[in-house]
Amino acid sequence: MALAKYLAPALLLIPGLAAAQPAPAPPPSAAHGNEVAGVTVPGGPPPNVTATYPAEGASAPPGVMVLKFTFDQAMDPRAWAFGQVADAAFPHCLGKPRLLHDKKSFALLCTVAGKQAYAIQLNPDPRFAADGGRSARPFVLHFATSELGETRDLHTALDRAGLKDEDEPIMDWDDAGKGVSESPPAPAG
């Protein structure tokens, strides 16, 4: 320590050494906490489900249903996976969800029977991912169906899920109907 006290003033006398000190880092952008000088740094918290329709543990009418899952950040429309849960029925759904205009909500068209307990697992194989590639935390939605009030049309199902006609979740997909669906694997490389 005492040596550094005496060497510091002497080092300033050596030509060019004082100018070789590193410049301070640029301040992070105020717009995004993980963006520095226009470069997005991967990382941050994984996406979490913040809302669903039906709500966790809720009861819904049988018939046509639009399942809705909303995340806390913008998601990749090509990265998703659903799976069965032991001791619960799996809704009969199209094979592919649709990412809605808010970029955070997925809608999945299904049909459900009356007086049944259902569960659907999100991310049994980590596929749901944010725009930046971070995998979402796994989530299981449990809900039941009532005996009465069957929903027979898509418009009513969308309305019950808090959606509009332009949020229609119908997409082309060749679903094997096995109760387990996932997006194609990401290309290697």
BADRENTOR-728041 format. One line per 10 residues: number of its first residue (from 1); their letters; for each residue x, y, z of N, C-alpha, C. Coordinates in nm, 4 decimals. Each point is the difference from the previous one (the first is absolute). Example, Ala and Ser with C-alpha at 12.3 -4.5 7.8 and 13.67 -1.06 7.14 Angstrom:
1> as> 1.3190 -0.5690 0.7800 -0.0890 0.1190 0.0000 0.0900 0.1200 0.0000; -0.0350 0.1050 -0.0720 0.0820 0.1190 0.0060 -0.0770 0.1090 0.0730
END
This chain:
1> malakylapa> 0.0813 -0.1200 0.0000 -0.0813 0.1200 0.0000 0.0853 0.1259 0.0000; 0.1065 0.0018 0.0859 0.0850 0.1185 0.0078 0.0727 0.0225 -0.1312; 0.0368 -0.1095 -0.0697 0.0699 0.0113 -0.1271 -0.0896 0.0640 -0.1056; -0.1262 -0.0363 -0.0036 -0.0952 0.0570 -0.0972 -0.0163 0.1493 0.0228; 0.0077 0.0427 0.1239 -0.0138 0.1425 0.0328 0.1126 0.0802 -0.0644; 0.1207 -0.0574 -0.0040 0.1150 0.0707 -0.0570 0.0096 -0.0164 -0.1517; -0.0503 -0.1153 -0.0531 0.0094 -0.0260 -0.1431 -0.1047 0.0763 -0.0811; -0.1164 0.0266 0.0552 -0.1079 0.0656 -0.0747 0.0435 0.1335 -0.0584; 0.0604 0.0920 0.0757 0.0442 0.1262 -0.0601 0.1102 -0.0214 -0.1026; 0.0864 -0.1004 0.0217 0.1104 -0.0255 -0.0932 -0.0536 -0.0520 -0.1332
11> lllipglaaa> -0.1056 -0.0822 0.0018 -0.0578 -0.0540 -0.1227 -0.0583 0.1101 -0.0870; -0.0469 0.1052 0.0584 -0.0559 0.1109 -0.0775 0.1075 0.0731 -0.0796; 0.1247 -0.0155 0.0430 0.1101 0.0665 -0.0694 0.0448 -0.0744 -0.1254; -0.0390 -0.1289 -0.0127 0.0384 -0.0782 -0.1175 -0.0902 0.0426 -0.1159; 0.0584 0.0425 -0.1138 -0.0796 0.0483 -0.1129 -0.0961 -0.1071 -0.0531; -0.1243 0.0402 -0.0256 -0.1025 -0.0867 -0.0590 -0.0703 -0.0912 0.0984; 0.0512 -0.0210 0.1198 -0.0624 -0.0914 0.0934 -0.1294 0.0577 0.0567; -0.0018 0.1279 0.0262 -0.1205 0.0619 0.0554 -0.1147 -0.0064 -0.1006; 0.0277 0.0055 -0.1294 -0.1048 -0.0024 -0.1026 -0.0517 -0.1402 -0.0245; 0.0645 -0.1052 0.0518 -0.0393 -0.1378 -0.0280 -0.1081 -0.0521 0.0930
21> qpapapppsa> -0.0558 0.0831 0.0819 -0.1038 -0.0448 0.0912 -0.1285 -0.0246 -0.0781; -0.0763 -0.1037 0.0376 -0.1227 -0.0318 -0.0740 -0.1050 0.1102 0.0154; -0.0765 0.0186 -0.1082 -0.1093 0.0979 0.0024 -0.1158 -0.0577 0.0803; -0.0788 0.0828 0.0652 -0.1150 -0.0514 0.0755 -0.1017 -0.0625 -0.0953; -0.0730 -0.1024 0.0481 -0.1016 -0.0685 -0.0811 -0.1149 0.0952 -0.0287; -0.0611 -0.0108 -0.1206 -0.1140 0.0852 -0.0301 -0.1183 -0.0370 0.0886; -0.0828 0.0971 0.0352 -0.1147 -0.0310 0.0855 -0.1017 -0.0836 -0.0770; -0.0733 -0.0901 0.0694 -0.1020 -0.0790 -0.0681 -0.1109 0.0900 -0.0528; -0.0632 -0.0455 -0.1076 -0.1107 0.0742 -0.0603 -0.1162 0.0068 0.0985; -0.0650 0.1122 0.0048 -0.1154 0.0153 0.0895 -0.1193 -0.0769 -0.0524
31> ahgnevagvt> -0.0029 -0.0330 -0.1308 -0.1158 -0.0672 -0.0595 -0.0103 -0.1449 0.0444; 0.1110 -0.0740 0.0059 -0.0027 -0.1411 0.0350 0.1122 -0.0285 0.0973; -0.0331 -0.0691 0.1101 0.0990 -0.0301 0.1007 0.1089 -0.0936 -0.0475; -0.0263 -0.0825 -0.1024 0.1026 -0.0910 -0.0466 0.0553 0.0416 -0.1359; -0.0098 0.1280 -0.0324 0.0538 0.0509 -0.1247 0.1075 0.1034 0.0318; 0.1154 -0.0146 -0.0623 0.1107 0.0926 0.0198 0.0448 0.0478 -0.1372; -0.0053 0.1291 -0.0222 0.0457 0.0611 -0.1252 -0.0537 -0.0728 -0.1221; -0.1304 -0.0329 0.0008 -0.0634 -0.0613 -0.1162 0.0211 -0.1495 -0.0135; 0.0680 -0.0644 0.0934 0.0225 -0.1445 -0.0048 -0.0835 -0.0651 0.1097; -0.0855 -0.0942 -0.0378 -0.0806 -0.0698 0.0987 0.0809 -0.1148 0.0578
41> vpggpppnvt> 0.0079 -0.0055 0.1305 0.0743 -0.1037 0.0692 -0.0987 -0.1081 0.0413; 0.0210 -0.1258 -0.0469 -0.0936 -0.1055 0.0380 0.0036 -0.0224 0.1503; -0.1093 -0.0457 0.0514 -0.0080 -0.0292 0.1420 -0.1234 0.0610 0.0592; 0.0008 0.0170 0.1252 -0.1169 0.0503 0.0690 -0.0847 -0.1150 0.0500; -0.1097 0.0327 0.0623 -0.0842 -0.1043 0.0584 -0.0718 -0.0803 -0.1079; -0.0281 -0.1274 0.0272 -0.0754 -0.0795 -0.0964 -0.1452 0.0473 -0.0036; -0.0692 -0.0220 -0.1116 -0.1420 0.0385 -0.0074 -0.0836 -0.0799 0.0997; -0.0994 0.0660 0.0565 -0.0941 -0.0623 0.0926 -0.1416 0.0196 -0.0505; -0.0861 -0.0977 0.0228 -0.1422 0.0136 -0.0310 -0.0603 0.0937 0.1038; -0.0687 0.1050 -0.0462 -0.0609 0.0968 0.0922 -0.1519 -0.0116 0.0058
51> atypaegasa> -0.0613 -0.0579 -0.1030 -0.1457 -0.0146 -0.0024 -0.0369 -0.1128 -0.0945; -0.1142 -0.0633 0.0291 -0.0509 -0.1065 -0.0866 -0.1513 0.0107 -0.0111; -0.0532 -0.0581 -0.1050 -0.1434 -0.0276 -0.0069 -0.0135 -0.1443 -0.0394; -0.0760 -0.0751 0.0802 -0.0575 0.0400 0.1280 0.1095 0.0239 0.1035; -0.0374 0.0676 0.1059 0.0954 0.0266 0.1079 0.0353 -0.1313 0.0698; 0.1166 -0.0042 0.0615 0.0437 -0.1180 0.0739 -0.1065 -0.0413 0.1007; -0.0435 -0.1271 -0.0069 -0.0975 -0.0547 0.0930 -0.1444 0.0399 -0.0260; -0.0250 0.0783 -0.1033 -0.1357 0.0483 -0.0289 -0.0825 -0.1075 -0.0712; -0.1282 0.0296 -0.0115 -0.0919 -0.0849 -0.0748 -0.0444 0.0759 -0.1241; -0.0162 -0.0722 -0.1090 -0.0405 0.0606 -0.1268 -0.1076 -0.0874 -0.0634
61> ppgvmvlkft> -0.0782 0.0576 -0.0906 -0.1022 -0.0805 -0.0661 0.0613 -0.0998 -0.0986; -0.0684 -0.1112 -0.0241 0.0497 -0.0969 -0.0974 -0.0218 0.0495 -0.1431; 0.0557 -0.0727 -0.0944 -0.0180 0.0331 -0.1409 0.1246 0.0638 -0.0574; -0.0205 0.0989 -0.0864 0.1113 0.0708 -0.0632 0.0657 0.0919 0.1032; 0.1331 -0.0041 0.0053 0.0732 0.0826 0.0963 0.1262 0.0534 -0.0664; 0.0326 0.1230 0.0305 0.1281 0.0561 -0.0421 0.0847 0.0139 0.1257; 0.1014 -0.0861 0.0111 0.0946 0.0128 0.1108 0.0905 0.1183 -0.0305; 0.0262 0.0811 0.1008 0.0869 0.1168 -0.0182 0.1053 -0.0008 0.1091; 0.1259 0.0194 -0.0413 0.1132 0.0075 0.0914 0.0722 0.1303 -0.0276; 0.0139 0.0847 0.1024 0.0691 0.1285 -0.0162 0.1281 -0.0016 0.0810
71> fdqamdpraw> 0.1093 0.0408 -0.0647 0.1314 0.0049 0.0625 0.0349 0.1438 0.0350; 0.1052 0.0176 0.0797 0.0409 0.1337 0.0443 0.0983 0.0676 -0.0948; 0.0296 -0.0607 -0.1141 0.0894 0.0611 -0.0987 -0.0335 -0.0514 -0.1391; 0.0493 0.0677 -0.1003 -0.0255 -0.0376 -0.1390 0.0567 -0.1393 -0.0262; -0.0787 -0.0817 -0.0720 0.0352 -0.1396 -0.0214 0.0294 -0.0286 -0.1471; 0.0685 -0.1100 -0.0240 0.0308 -0.0477 -0.1345 -0.1199 -0.0818 -0.0481; -0.0622 0.0358 -0.1143 -0.1183 -0.0723 -0.0465 0.0305 -0.1433 -0.0433; 0.1260 -0.0322 -0.0210 0.0362 -0.1332 -0.0475 0.0478 -0.0924 0.1105; 0.0009 0.0437 0.1241 0.0547 -0.0802 0.1098 -0.1071 -0.0242 0.1048; -0.0530 -0.1233 0.0055 -0.1051 -0.0330 0.0958 -0.0077 -0.1514 0.0179
81> afgqvadaaf> -0.0555 -0.0456 0.1113 -0.0206 -0.1426 0.0257 -0.1102 -0.0167 0.1044; -0.0891 -0.0960 -0.0249 -0.1059 -0.0363 0.0942 0.0143 -0.1483 0.0311; -0.0423 -0.0396 0.1194 0.0057 -0.1408 0.0352 -0.1088 -0.0397 0.0965; -0.0181 -0.1316 0.0127 -0.0998 -0.0546 0.0901 0.0505 0.0016 0.1432; -0.0951 -0.0040 0.0914 0.0287 -0.0063 0.1428 -0.0672 -0.1260 0.0526; 0.0708 -0.0767 0.0817 -0.0559 -0.1228 0.0561 -0.1277 0.0285 0.0777; -0.0936 -0.0907 -0.0075 -0.1258 0.0058 0.0755 -0.0912 0.1158 -0.0390; 0.0124 0.0511 -0.1213 -0.0895 0.1052 -0.0479 -0.0191 -0.0186 -0.1500; -0.1169 0.0377 -0.0481 -0.0277 -0.0081 -0.1434 0.0763 0.1101 -0.0726; 0.0332 -0.0265 -0.1245 0.0665 0.0985 -0.0854 -0.1050 0.0505 -0.0982
91> phclgkprll> -0.0186 0.1316 -0.0119 -0.1016 0.0504 -0.0923 0.0316 -0.0427 -0.1438; -0.1024 -0.0165 -0.0800 0.0172 -0.0336 -0.1410 0.0223 0.1324 -0.0736; 0.1218 0.0241 -0.0447 0.0380 0.1310 -0.0540 0.0622 -0.0110 -0.1385; 0.0001 0.1123 -0.0704 0.0805 0.0090 -0.1205 0.1450 -0.0202 0.0402; 0.0829 -0.0335 -0.0933 0.1385 -0.0306 0.0320 0.0890 0.1191 0.0202; -0.0436 0.1191 -0.0403 0.0896 0.1153 0.0035 -0.0718 0.1222 0.0558; 0.0582 0.0669 0.1003 -0.0598 0.1232 0.0519 0.0352 0.1177 -0.0910; -0.0704 0.1086 0.0193 0.0288 0.1229 -0.0748 0.0477 0.1065 0.0973; 0.1127 0.0644 -0.0309 0.0474 0.1130 0.0788 -0.0790 0.1223 -0.0443; -0.0634 0.0681 0.0931 -0.0868 0.1129 -0.0320 0.0802 0.1280 -0.0203
101> hdkksfallc> -0.0685 0.1059 -0.0413 0.0653 0.1263 -0.0353 0.0777 0.0635 0.1141; -0.0359 -0.0288 0.1244 0.0741 0.0580 0.1125 0.1382 -0.0642 0.0167; 0.0265 -0.1077 -0.0747 0.1277 -0.0727 0.0002 0.0286 -0.0712 0.1326; -0.0985 0.0014 0.0918 0.0176 -0.0643 0.1305 -0.1022 -0.1102 0.0251; -0.1097 -0.0032 -0.0775 -0.1089 -0.0939 0.0250 -0.0120 -0.1021 -0.1126; -0.0143 -0.1264 0.0396 -0.0276 -0.1078 -0.0947 -0.1452 -0.0418 0.0163; -0.0678 -0.0303 -0.1121 -0.1365 -0.0515 0.0014 0.0018 -0.1371 -0.0663; -0.0728 -0.0944 0.0584 -0.0049 -0.1365 -0.0502 -0.1456 -0.0452 -0.0013; -0.0508 -0.0376 -0.1171 -0.1390 -0.0428 -0.0160 -0.0135 -0.1452 0.0433; -0.0974 -0.0260 0.0901 -0.0210 -0.1336 0.0558 -0.1493 -0.0299 0.0105
111> tvagkqayai> -0.0315 -0.1258 0.0282 -0.1339 -0.0377 0.0443 0.0173 -0.0799 0.1285; -0.0945 0.0183 0.0913 0.0055 -0.0673 0.1292 -0.1374 -0.0573 0.0330; 0.0000 -0.1142 0.0682 -0.1242 -0.0656 0.0407 -0.0480 0.0576 0.1330; -0.1271 -0.0215 0.0311 -0.0566 0.0475 0.1260 0.0401 -0.0873 0.1180; -0.0004 0.0608 0.1173 0.0290 -0.0680 0.1271 0.1312 -0.0780 -0.0054; 0.1075 0.0695 -0.0369 0.1291 -0.0648 -0.0162 0.1090 0.0875 0.0616; 0.1007 -0.0635 0.0605 0.1172 0.0720 0.0500 0.1080 -0.0066 -0.1074; 0.0542 0.1161 -0.0366 0.1019 0.0089 -0.1048 0.1282 0.0603 0.0553; 0.1095 -0.0318 -0.0656 0.1286 0.0633 0.0291 0.0809 0.0001 -0.1286; 0.0757 0.1059 -0.0181 0.0872 0.0113 -0.1159 0.1318 0.0606 0.0477
121> qlnpdprfaa> 0.1089 -0.0648 -0.0379 0.1322 0.0465 0.0415 0.0628 0.0810 -0.1124; 0.0496 0.1174 0.0339 0.0777 0.0814 -0.0935 0.1465 -0.0266 0.0268; 0.0731 -0.0229 -0.1038 0.1446 -0.0237 0.0041 0.0397 -0.1319 0.0643; -0.0647 -0.1128 -0.0368 0.0519 -0.1271 0.0507 0.1407 -0.0228 -0.0536; 0.0243 0.0414 -0.1227 0.1337 0.0093 -0.0599 0.0176 0.1492 -0.0210; 0.1005 0.0617 0.0572 0.0077 0.1462 -0.0128 -0.0033 0.0469 -0.1445; -0.1131 0.0526 -0.0398 -0.0173 0.0534 -0.1339 -0.0556 0.1418 0.0039; -0.0977 0.0276 0.0895 -0.0486 0.1376 0.0071 0.1197 0.0866 0.0319; 0.0236 0.0998 -0.0823 0.1187 0.0823 0.0195 -0.0300 0.1447 -0.0348; 0.0699 0.0901 0.0667 -0.0121 0.1425 -0.0283 0.0676 0.0302 -0.1328
131> dggrsarpfv> -0.0257 0.1196 -0.0514 0.0631 0.0446 -0.1234 0.1509 -0.0165 0.0056; 0.0590 0.0205 0.1159 0.1448 -0.0100 0.0156 0.0501 -0.1418 0.0182; -0.0901 -0.1002 0.0005 0.0398 -0.1392 0.0103 -0.0032 -0.0604 0.1394; -0.0328 0.0777 0.1027 -0.0060 -0.0548 0.1357 -0.1227 -0.0892 0.0130; 0.0181 -0.1246 0.0471 -0.1113 -0.0933 0.0174 -0.0887 0.0442 0.1157; -0.1295 -0.0163 -0.0205 -0.0964 0.0336 0.1051 0.0052 -0.1051 0.1104; -0.0393 0.0423 0.1181 -0.0096 -0.0945 0.1110 -0.1183 -0.0932 -0.0272; 0.0136 -0.1303 0.0307 -0.1132 -0.0912 -0.0170 -0.1192 0.0459 0.0837; -0.1185 -0.0308 -0.0493 -0.1240 0.0441 0.0650 -0.1062 -0.1049 -0.0274; -0.0833 -0.0297 0.1004 -0.1113 -0.0932 -0.0182 -0.1292 0.0738 0.0312
141> lhfatselge> -0.0948 -0.0058 -0.0936 -0.1328 0.0590 0.0183 -0.0988 -0.1112 0.0308; -0.0696 0.0128 0.1130 -0.1065 -0.0931 0.0393 -0.1320 0.0745 -0.0084; -0.0994 -0.0617 -0.0596 -0.1340 0.0572 -0.0009 -0.1014 -0.1125 -0.0135; -0.1234 0.0304 0.0287 -0.1082 -0.0975 -0.0105 -0.1072 0.0568 -0.0912; -0.0868 -0.0865 -0.0439 -0.1127 0.0464 -0.0816 -0.1295 -0.0294 0.0728; -0.0959 0.0880 -0.0209 -0.1311 -0.0164 0.0601 -0.0831 -0.0940 -0.0879; -0.1198 -0.0262 0.0448 -0.0886 -0.0883 -0.0764 -0.0839 0.0805 -0.0988; -0.0272 0.1244 0.0338 -0.0924 0.0806 -0.0800 0.0722 0.1129 -0.0727; -0.0726 0.0630 -0.0911 0.0504 0.1197 -0.0681 0.0954 -0.0299 -0.1126; -0.0239 -0.1075 -0.0737 0.0917 -0.0392 -0.1066 0.0211 0.1122 -0.1017
151> trdlhtaldr> 0.1261 0.0246 -0.0307 0.0363 0.1003 -0.1005 0.0035 -0.0700 -0.1346; -0.0788 0.0514 -0.0952 -0.0096 -0.0674 -0.1297 0.0651 0.0766 -0.1141; 0.0448 0.1236 0.0236 0.0576 0.0758 -0.1110 0.1298 0.0692 0.0427; 0.0829 0.0252 -0.0995 0.1313 0.0596 0.0245 -0.0111 0.1421 0.0542; -0.0955 0.0788 -0.0487 -0.0135 0.1382 0.0461 -0.0231 0.0046 0.1519; -0.0893 -0.0849 0.0503 -0.0269 -0.0040 0.1443 0.1239 -0.0464 0.0765; 0.0717 -0.1002 -0.0538 0.1217 -0.0491 0.0659 0.1060 0.1095 0.0077; 0.0146 0.0779 -0.1080 0.0950 0.1115 0.0011 -0.0407 0.1041 0.1034; -0.1273 0.0325 0.0050 -0.0513 0.0986 0.0951 0.0264 -0.0445 0.1443; -0.0226 -0.1259 0.0297 0.0237 -0.0517 0.1355 0.1472 0.0086 0.0388
161> aglkdedepi> 0.0888 -0.0119 -0.0983 0.1442 0.0086 0.0266 0.0489 0.1447 0.0003; -0.0928 0.0964 -0.0194 0.0387 0.1403 -0.0013 0.0668 0.0413 -0.1299; -0.0304 -0.0719 -0.1085 0.0618 0.0264 -0.1294 -0.1027 0.0540 -0.0989; 0.0497 0.0482 -0.1142 -0.0848 0.0527 -0.1064 0.0081 -0.0939 -0.1201; -0.0906 0.0191 -0.0959 -0.0021 -0.0874 -0.1173 0.1335 -0.0022 -0.0736; 0.0725 0.1114 -0.0021 0.1294 0.0020 -0.0702 0.1065 -0.0837 0.0710; -0.0293 -0.0451 0.1236 0.0930 -0.0854 0.0740 -0.0274 -0.1482 -0.0239; -0.0799 -0.0296 -0.0992 -0.0375 -0.1383 -0.0301 0.1240 -0.0885 -0.0039; -0.0003 -0.1096 0.0776 0.1215 -0.0808 0.0128 0.0148 -0.1106 -0.1038; -0.0760 0.0024 -0.1072 0.0067 -0.1089 -0.0968 0.1229 0.0160 -0.0885
171> mdwddagkgv> 0.0790 -0.1074 -0.0066 0.1204 -0.0013 -0.0828 0.0088 -0.1359 -0.0668; 0.0706 -0.0082 -0.1096 0.0207 -0.1274 -0.0687 0.1032 -0.0825 0.0747; -0.0301 -0.1270 0.0188 0.0930 -0.0863 0.0715 -0.0408 -0.1443 -0.0194; 0.0933 -0.0885 -0.0140 -0.0265 -0.1421 -0.0099 0.0229 -0.0592 0.1386; -0.1061 -0.0066 0.0797 0.0112 -0.0457 0.1385 -0.0276 -0.1497 0.0066; 0.0900 -0.0727 0.0585 -0.0177 -0.1445 0.0143 -0.1050 -0.0327 0.1052; -0.0453 0.0994 0.0788 -0.1055 -0.0207 0.0990 0.0418 -0.0850 0.1176; 0.1248 0.0003 0.0359 0.0488 -0.0827 0.1091 -0.0078 0.0697 0.1348; -0.0461 0.1237 0.0027 -0.0085 0.0716 0.1262 0.1314 0.0632 0.0422; 0.1016 -0.0109 -0.0847 0.1272 0.0644 0.0277 0.0412 0.0720 -0.1277
181> sesppapag> 0.0201 0.1270 0.0093 0.0368 0.0782 -0.1168 0.1175 0.0887 0.0340; 0.0851 0.0200 -0.0980 0.1106 0.0931 0.0198 0.0437 0.0534 -0.1347; 0.0631 0.1141 0.0042 0.0494 0.0608 -0.1221 0.1155 -0.0834 -0.0542; 0.0275 0.0135 -0.1296 0.1157 -0.0719 -0.0543 0.1266 0.0478 0.0703; 0.0997 -0.0889 0.0122 0.1234 0.0420 0.0666 0.0649 0.1172 -0.0737; 0.0699 0.0807 0.0753 0.0722 0.1130 -0.0592 0.1110 -0.0545 -0.0881; 0.0259 0.0668 -0.1147 0.1076 -0.0476 -0.0860 0.1343 0.0027 0.0716; 0.0813 -0.1007 -0.0268 0.1315 -0.0076 0.0636 0.0911 0.1074 -0.0573; 0.0833 0.0522 0.0839 0.0992 0.0954 -0.0498 -0.0088 0.1262 0.0615
END
